[in-house]
Amino acid sequence: MRIRGKGLGSVIREKLVFLSEFVRSPSTVGAIAPSSAGLAREIVAQASFAADATVMEFGPGTGVFTGEIIRQLGPGGRFVAIERNAQLVPILQERFPDAVICEDSIGNAGKILERHGIGQVHSIVCGLPWAAFDEATQDDFLETTHASLKDGGIFVTFAYLQGLLLPAGQRFKKKITARFSEVRKSRVVWRNLPPAFVYRCRK
């Protein structure tokens, strides 16, 4: 798959769109700035998929994780992304013209996979703002995530370091621990705003 380079104008436009969407709808964007390249490398490394894997991404935003995923996938790999924000989808489609980018809700992941002739995936890379969701939405999305993964498949998502001390962060950790056979935390990526780490969850 091709990745189109970004000029300075495109970078500035993406950051402005991201910030404006955060101000307009913080519950769907969840951060004031896109994730760092360092966090992208860490989350994709934790996903640990083969070059011919089938990978799904939830909430790609402006494509920081997407670019790293595509760089790791070989010609035999398959990739599907789901982005709900209509302002961010055109940015993704411009940067990744060969990728399957679906403007939809994560709750419809099963239908989207079926539409593209995919049963379950090897890995799910997630950039969703879990702390911004109520518990019912978290439960719904986590059930969808679990159902979309092959047995032994890997789900990776990130959390901000300060969230570990908050009740919402502790509840989320309990939810993933209850659903997955193995949950691990990565090192802290300090060069991210704010500092973050990755949860690696095996089905």
C-alpha positions as a Python dict, from the first residue, in 0.01 Angstrom:
ca = {
    (1, 'M'): (0, 0, 0),
    (2, 'R'): (116, 350, -78),
    (3, 'I'): (169, 625, 176),
    (4, 'R'): (172, 976, 42),
    (5, 'G'): (425, 1215, 190),
    (6, 'K'): (314, 1521, 383),
    (7, 'G'): (432, 1873, 317),
    (8, 'L'): (446, 2138, 589),
    (9, 'G'): (108, 2272, 481),
    (10, 'S'): (-53, 1930, 514),
    (11, 'V'): (98, 1878, 859),
    (12, 'I'): (-32, 2213, 983),
    (13, 'R'): (-375, 2149, 829),
    (14, 'E'): (-400, 1808, 995),
    (15, 'K'): (-309, 1946, 1336),
    (16, 'L'): (-559, 2230, 1303),
    (17, 'V'): (-836, 1991, 1196),
    (18, 'F'): (-749, 1758, 1485),
    (19, 'L'): (-755, 2042, 1739),
    (20, 'S'): (-1079, 2187, 1604),
    (21, 'E'): (-1244, 1844, 1617),
    (22, 'F'): (-1127, 1799, 1976),
    (23, 'V'): (-1285, 2133, 2071),
    (24, 'R'): (-1605, 2043, 1885),
    (25, 'S'): (-1633, 1684, 2011),
    (26, 'P'): (-1383, 1586, 2283),
    (27, 'S'): (-1567, 1260, 2350),
    (28, 'T'): (-1485, 1127, 2002),
    (29, 'V'): (-1136, 1275, 1951),
    (30, 'G'): (-1010, 1253, 2309),
    (31, 'A'): (-679, 1444, 2277),
    (32, 'I'): (-562, 1793, 2184),
    (33, 'A'): (-290, 1663, 1950),
    (34, 'P'): (-224, 1350, 1744),
    (35, 'S'): (-18, 1074, 1904),
    (36, 'S'): (359, 1090, 1859),
    (37, 'A'): (565, 884, 1617),
    (38, 'G'): (727, 719, 1919),
    (39, 'L'): (391, 599, 2049),
    (40, 'A'): (302, 477, 1699),
    (41, 'R'): (617, 266, 1682),
    (42, 'E'): (552, 124, 2029),
    (43, 'I'): (189, 33, 1972),
    (44, 'V'): (259, -137, 1638),
    (45, 'A'): (557, -322, 1787),
    (46, 'Q'): (330, -448, 2066),
    (47, 'A'): (73, -564, 1810),
    (48, 'S'): (349, -795, 1677),
    (49, 'F'): (174, -904, 1358),
    (50, 'A'): (329, -1091, 1067),
    (51, 'A'): (377, -925, 728),
    (52, 'D'): (84, -1124, 584),
    (53, 'A'): (-152, -1053, 875),
    (54, 'T'): (-499, -903, 864),
    (55, 'V'): (-503, -590, 1081),
    (56, 'M'): (-789, -362, 1181),
    (57, 'E'): (-748, -13, 1326),
    (58, 'F'): (-1007, 161, 1543),
    (59, 'G'): (-1002, 542, 1550),
    (60, 'P'): (-702, 620, 1326),
    (61, 'G'): (-749, 998, 1353),
    (62, 'T'): (-498, 1159, 1114),
    (63, 'G'): (-314, 831, 1054),
    (64, 'V'): (-12, 836, 1285),
    (65, 'F'): (-60, 467, 1373),
    (66, 'T'): (-193, 386, 1025),
    (67, 'G'): (131, 479, 852),
    (68, 'E'): (333, 260, 1086),
    (69, 'I'): (95, -35, 1040),
    (70, 'I'): (113, -12, 660),
    (71, 'R'): (491, 9, 670),
    (72, 'Q'): (499, -320, 863),
    (73, 'L'): (249, -506, 642),
    (74, 'G'): (373, -695, 338),
    (75, 'P'): (199, -738, 0),
    (76, 'G'): (-2, -1029, 142),
    (77, 'G'): (-131, -832, 440),
    (78, 'R'): (-478, -680, 469),
    (79, 'F'): (-579, -363, 649),
    (80, 'V'): (-913, -206, 741),
    (81, 'A'): (-962, 113, 944),
    (82, 'I'): (-1276, 251, 1105),
    (83, 'E'): (-1296, 625, 1172),
    (84, 'R'): (-1620, 784, 1289),
    (85, 'N'): (-1518, 1149, 1249),
    (86, 'A'): (-1623, 1271, 903),
    (87, 'Q'): (-1366, 1554, 906),
    (88, 'L'): (-1074, 1314, 955),
    (89, 'V'): (-1174, 1050, 698),
    (90, 'P'): (-1073, 1259, 391),
    (91, 'I'): (-729, 1319, 547),
    (92, 'L'): (-682, 943, 586),
    (93, 'Q'): (-804, 869, 234),
    (94, 'E'): (-564, 1125, 90),
    (95, 'R'): (-263, 991, 282),
    (96, 'F'): (-342, 622, 228),
    (97, 'P'): (-514, 596, -111),
    (98, 'D'): (-498, 215, -127),
    (99, 'A'): (-621, 149, 227),
    (100, 'V'): (-977, 57, 324),
    (101, 'I'): (-1098, 350, 537),
    (102, 'C'): (-1456, 317, 662),
    (103, 'E'): (-1650, 609, 805),
    (104, 'D'): (-1850, 420, 1063),
    (105, 'S'): (-1884, 319, 1428),
    (106, 'I'): (-1668, 55, 1594),
    (107, 'G'): (-1990, -122, 1688),
    (108, 'N'): (-2030, -217, 1321),
    (109, 'A'): (-1684, -378, 1292),
    (110, 'G'): (-1829, -726, 1238),
    (111, 'K'): (-2047, -611, 948),
    (112, 'I'): (-1755, -420, 795),
    (113, 'L'): (-1530, -726, 809),
    (114, 'E'): (-1803, -941, 655),
    (115, 'R'): (-1853, -686, 377),
    (116, 'H'): (-1484, -715, 287),
    (117, 'G'): (-1477, -1094, 303),
    (118, 'I'): (-1287, -1112, 631),
    (119, 'G'): (-1390, -1338, 917),
    (120, 'Q'): (-1166, -1231, 1205),
    (121, 'V'): (-838, -1042, 1224),
    (122, 'H'): (-495, -1118, 1368),
    (123, 'S'): (-449, -779, 1537),
    (124, 'I'): (-651, -473, 1631),
    (125, 'V'): (-470, -143, 1685),
    (126, 'C'): (-684, 107, 1871),
    (127, 'G'): (-655, 483, 1917),
    (128, 'L'): (-996, 533, 2077),
    (129, 'P'): (-1029, 769, 2377),
    (130, 'W'): (-1160, 504, 2618),
    (131, 'A'): (-1170, 741, 2915),
    (132, 'A'): (-1417, 963, 2726),
    (133, 'F'): (-1674, 681, 2689),
    (134, 'D'): (-1937, 579, 2939),
    (135, 'E'): (-1920, 224, 3075),
    (136, 'A'): (-2193, 89, 2846),
    (137, 'T'): (-2007, 213, 2537),
    (138, 'Q'): (-1678, 72, 2666),
    (139, 'D'): (-1842, -267, 2721),
    (140, 'D'): (-2002, -264, 2376),
    (141, 'F'): (-1678, -172, 2198),
    (142, 'L'): (-1473, -424, 2395),
    (143, 'E'): (-1718, -703, 2312),
    (144, 'T'): (-1695, -606, 1945),
    (145, 'T'): (-1315, -603, 1970),
    (146, 'H'): (-1303, -948, 2127),
    (147, 'A'): (-1544, -1094, 1871),
    (148, 'S'): (-1344, -949, 1580),
    (149, 'L'): (-1017, -1116, 1685),
    (150, 'K'): (-899, -1465, 1596),
    (151, 'D'): (-813, -1694, 1887),
    (152, 'G'): (-467, -1588, 2002),
    (153, 'G'): (-511, -1251, 1832),
    (154, 'I'): (-369, -932, 1981),
    (155, 'F'): (-554, -613, 2075),
    (156, 'V'): (-342, -308, 2152),
    (157, 'T'): (-456, 27, 2282),
    (158, 'F'): (-289, 307, 2471),
    (159, 'A'): (-362, 497, 2790),
    (160, 'Y'): (-216, 814, 2937),
    (161, 'L'): (12, 764, 3234),
    (162, 'Q'): (-181, 989, 3472),
    (163, 'G'): (-497, 790, 3401),
    (164, 'L'): (-364, 491, 3596),
    (165, 'L'): (-440, 674, 3919),
    (166, 'L'): (-797, 766, 3823),
    (167, 'P'): (-1103, 547, 3889),
    (168, 'A'): (-1191, 545, 3517),
    (169, 'G'): (-846, 415, 3427),
    (170, 'Q'): (-862, 145, 3694),
    (171, 'R'): (-1208, 35, 3575),
    (172, 'F'): (-1087, 9, 3216),
    (173, 'K'): (-793, -208, 3320),
    (174, 'K'): (-1033, -441, 3505),
    (175, 'K'): (-1254, -464, 3196),
    (176, 'I'): (-974, -572, 2964),
    (177, 'T'): (-827, -807, 3224),
    (178, 'A'): (-1165, -979, 3255),
    (179, 'R'): (-1202, -1027, 2879),
    (180, 'F'): (-854, -1125, 2762),
    (181, 'S'): (-637, -1419, 2863),
    (182, 'E'): (-325, -1203, 2893),
    (183, 'V'): (-281, -828, 2948),
    (184, 'R'): (58, -658, 2960),
    (185, 'K'): (174, -297, 2983),
    (186, 'S'): (455, -156, 2771),
    (187, 'R'): (724, 87, 2871),
    (188, 'V'): (616, 452, 2907),
    (189, 'V'): (653, 664, 2595),
    (190, 'W'): (763, 990, 2754),
    (191, 'R'): (786, 1180, 2425),
    (192, 'N'): (411, 1186, 2382),
    (193, 'L'): (167, 1457, 2490),
    (194, 'P'): (81, 1348, 2755),
    (195, 'P'): (313, 1050, 2829),
    (196, 'A'): (145, 720, 2746),
    (197, 'F'): (189, 343, 2754),
    (198, 'V'): (39, 54, 2560),
    (199, 'Y'): (-189, -228, 2679),
    (200, 'R'): (-120, -552, 2491),
    (201, 'C'): (-411, -792, 2524),
    (202, 'R'): (-420, -1149, 2388),
    (203, 'K'): (-749, -1325, 2315),
}
